[in-house]
Amino acid sequence: MTFIESLMQASRDTYHVDPVVFAVLYLASVPVFYYSLFRVIRALAKGLRSEATRWSTIFLCAVVAPFLYVLVVGRNIPWWVYAIIAVLVGRGAYSVIARLRGKAGKPAS
């Protein structure tokens, strides 16, 4: 337990990023993530493009919020952390696009 606490304190001191704040943002965005994904798919199935766009924006905010915290608050962060963030966000965007293309092509039941 002391090892984890020392790692958390080291990230606060070195990078100015609080792991607890990151975890809270990440966990708080999960319900918003899934609900907005559900609403985007439903809107596309009904042919409501403007509603799909609105919920896609909310979805994007839910995905990016914890990582945006690191990018805004963090200092002296190594380049590979930025690369990992880019890969995670890119993978999430690719996954959503693939799901939406699969759901949008199916007729509404």
Residue pairs with C-beta under 8 A, 6 or more apart in sequence:
8 18
8 19
8 20
11 17
11 18
11 19
12 18
12 19
14 76
15 74
15 75
15 76
15 77
16 73
16 74
16 75
16 76
17 69
17 70
17 73
17 74
17 77
18 73
21 69
22 66
22 69
22 70
25 65
25 66
25 69
26 66
29 62
29 63
29 65
29 66
30 62
32 58
32 61
32 62
33 59
33 62
33 63
36 55
36 56
36 58
36 59
36 62
37 59
37 96
37 99
39 51
39 55
39 58
40 52
40 55
40 56
40 59
40 96
40 100
41 99
41 100
41 103
43 49
43 51
43 52
43 55
44 52
44 100
44 103
44 104
45 103
45 104
45 106
45 108
46 108
59 96
63 89
63 92
63 93
64 89
67 85
67 88
67 89
70 77
70 81
70 85
71 82
71 85
74 81
